[in-house]
């Protein structure tokens, strides 16, 4: 059975800033001024960008290949998102 170990460092309020896996590879996260995840930097320098609306809903995620997945929300409902749409 293979195990997996990682170490994480976070902020005083519990937000993860870095994760180091068992192979020493580091993933880091930054947050916007509202505390929402902003940029995740993967090993090798690849980034994932997350964009949030003023209401705190996830609007879109852009993957390391530049593909963006966008989300839409029914504001009258409980904030649950509609199915994502992906750019071609």
C-alpha positions as CSV (number, residue, x, y, z in Angstrom):
1,X,0.0,0.0,0.0
2,X,1.4,3.4,-1.0
3,X,1.2,6.3,1.4
4,X,1.0,10.0,0.8
5,X,2.4,12.6,3.0
6,X,2.2,16.4,2.7
7,X,3.0,19.4,4.8
8,X,1.1,22.7,4.6
9,X,1.7,26.2,5.8
10,X,-1.2,28.6,6.3
11,X,-2.2,32.0,7.5
12,X,-3.3,32.9,11.1
13,X,-6.9,32.4,10.0
14,X,-6.4,29.0,8.5
15,X,-5.9,29.6,4.8
16,X,-3.5,27.2,3.2
17,X,-0.6,29.1,1.5
18,X,1.7,26.3,0.6
19,X,1.5,22.5,0.3
20,X,4.7,20.4,0.0
21,X,4.1,16.8,-1.1
22,X,6.2,13.8,-0.2
23,X,8.4,14.4,-3.3
24,X,9.1,17.9,-2.2
25,X,6.9,19.5,-4.9
26,X,5.3,22.7,-3.7
27,X,1.8,24.1,-4.6
28,X,1.1,27.6,-3.4
29,X,-2.1,29.7,-3.1
30,X,-2.8,33.4,-2.9
31,X,-6.1,35.0,-1.9
32,X,-7.9,38.2,-2.9
33,X,-8.8,41.0,-0.5
34,X,-12.0,39.2,0.4
35,X,-10.2,36.0,1.3
36,X,-11.3,34.1,-1.8
37,X,-8.7,31.8,-3.6
38,X,-7.1,33.9,-6.3
39,X,-4.1,32.1,-7.9
40,X,-2.9,28.5,-7.3
41,X,0.7,27.9,-8.5
42,X,1.4,24.3,-9.2
43,X,4.8,22.6,-9.4
44,X,6.6,23.7,-12.5
45,X,5.1,27.2,-12.3
46,X,1.8,26.4,-13.9
47,X,-1.1,28.5,-12.6
48,X,-4.8,28.2,-12.0
49,X,-6.7,31.5,-11.7
50,X,-10.1,31.8,-9.9
51,X,-12.3,34.8,-10.3
52,X,-15.2,35.7,-8.0
53,X,-18.1,38.1,-8.3
54,X,-18.9,40.8,-5.8
55,X,-21.4,38.4,-4.2
56,X,-18.6,35.9,-3.6
57,X,-19.7,33.4,-6.3
58,X,-17.1,31.7,-8.3
59,X,-17.4,33.3,-11.8
60,X,-14.6,31.4,-13.7
61,X,-11.5,29.3,-13.4
62,X,-8.7,29.5,-16.0
63,X,-6.5,26.4,-16.1
64,X,-2.8,26.2,-16.9
65,X,-3.6,25.8,-20.6
66,X,-5.5,29.0,-20.7
67,X,-8.9,27.3,-20.9
68,X,-11.6,29.1,-18.9
69,X,-14.6,27.4,-17.3
70,X,-17.4,30.0,-16.5
71,X,-20.2,29.6,-14.0
72,X,-23.6,31.3,-13.9
73,X,-25.9,31.5,-10.9
74,X,-29.6,31.8,-10.3
75,X,-29.6,34.7,-7.8
76,X,-33.1,34.0,-6.6
77,X,-32.2,30.5,-5.6
78,X,-29.9,29.5,-2.8
79,X,-26.7,30.4,-4.8
80,X,-26.3,27.0,-6.4
81,X,-24.6,27.3,-9.7
82,X,-25.9,26.3,-13.1
83,X,-23.8,23.8,-15.0
84,X,-20.4,25.2,-16.0
85,X,-19.6,26.2,-19.6
86,X,-16.2,25.6,-21.0
87,X,-14.5,27.7,-23.7
88,X,-13.4,25.7,-26.8
